[in-house]
């Protein structure tokens, strides 16, 4: 399935804005994504296995907060990173 990567995380994906990954759940997909692009999962998921505060993950057009959400092979995953600064 297509995983859309926000620009702050593209240094992990060789600047690719969209990558392919598989998984039965969001957690599984992120683990496999981390195998392909080491370190990217840690930037999205904290030590308690929760989505980091500044990251939003959408399956198709629905924001999810639970990594156990089941996926279909036709789903599109959008990862959004909040910008900060001052």
N, C-alpha and C positions, 0 to 999 in steps of 0.2 A: 504494500500500500504506500501511497505517497505521504511523506512527512515533510511539512513545510517548516524550515528552520529560520528563526529570526536572525538578523544580522549580527547581534552580539555573540551568537554561538557558532557562526559560520567558520571561525578559525579552527574549529574541531572537524568540520566537514570539507576542508579544502575549498572554502568559500562557496560551496554549493547551497543554493537556496531551497532546494527540494531534493530529498534522497528517498530511496526505497528501503523499507524494512518490513518484517513480518512479525506477527505475534497474535496470540489468541486473546490477550488482554493488553491494556495499556502498559502495565508493569512488564509483561513479557516483551512487548515491542521496544520499550526503553532499554531493557537489558540487552536485547539484540543490537539495538542502535549503538549502545556503548561498546559492544564487541567490535563493531565496524569502525567506530569513531571514539576511541578510548578517552574517557574523561568527560564526555558530553552529559552523561546521566547525572553526575555529581553537580553539575551546574544547574540542573532542573529539580533534582530530588534531594532532600536533606537526609541527615543521619537517621531520622525517625520514619523514613520511607514516605514522607509527605511532599507534596509539590511545594517548592519554595515560594515564598510570599510574592516575589516579583515576576513569577512565571504563571502564565495561564495556558491550559491545554484544552483544545477543542477537538472533539470527534465530529467531523462534518461541521455542523453549525452550533453544536451544543457544548458548552463549557462543562468540563468534568472536574471533580475534586477527589474522586476515588480511583486509584490505580487498578482496581479489579474490574473496571468496565470492560465488557466483552467487545471484541472487534470483529468486523466482517472484512473480507479481503477487498471489498470495494470502498471501504471507508477512507476518508482523507483526514489526516491528523495535522492540526495547526498548532504550533508552539509560538506563543507570544511572550516577549520579554518586555516588561515595563522599563521605560527610560527614566533616569533620575539625574539630578544635577542641580546646579544652583547658579 
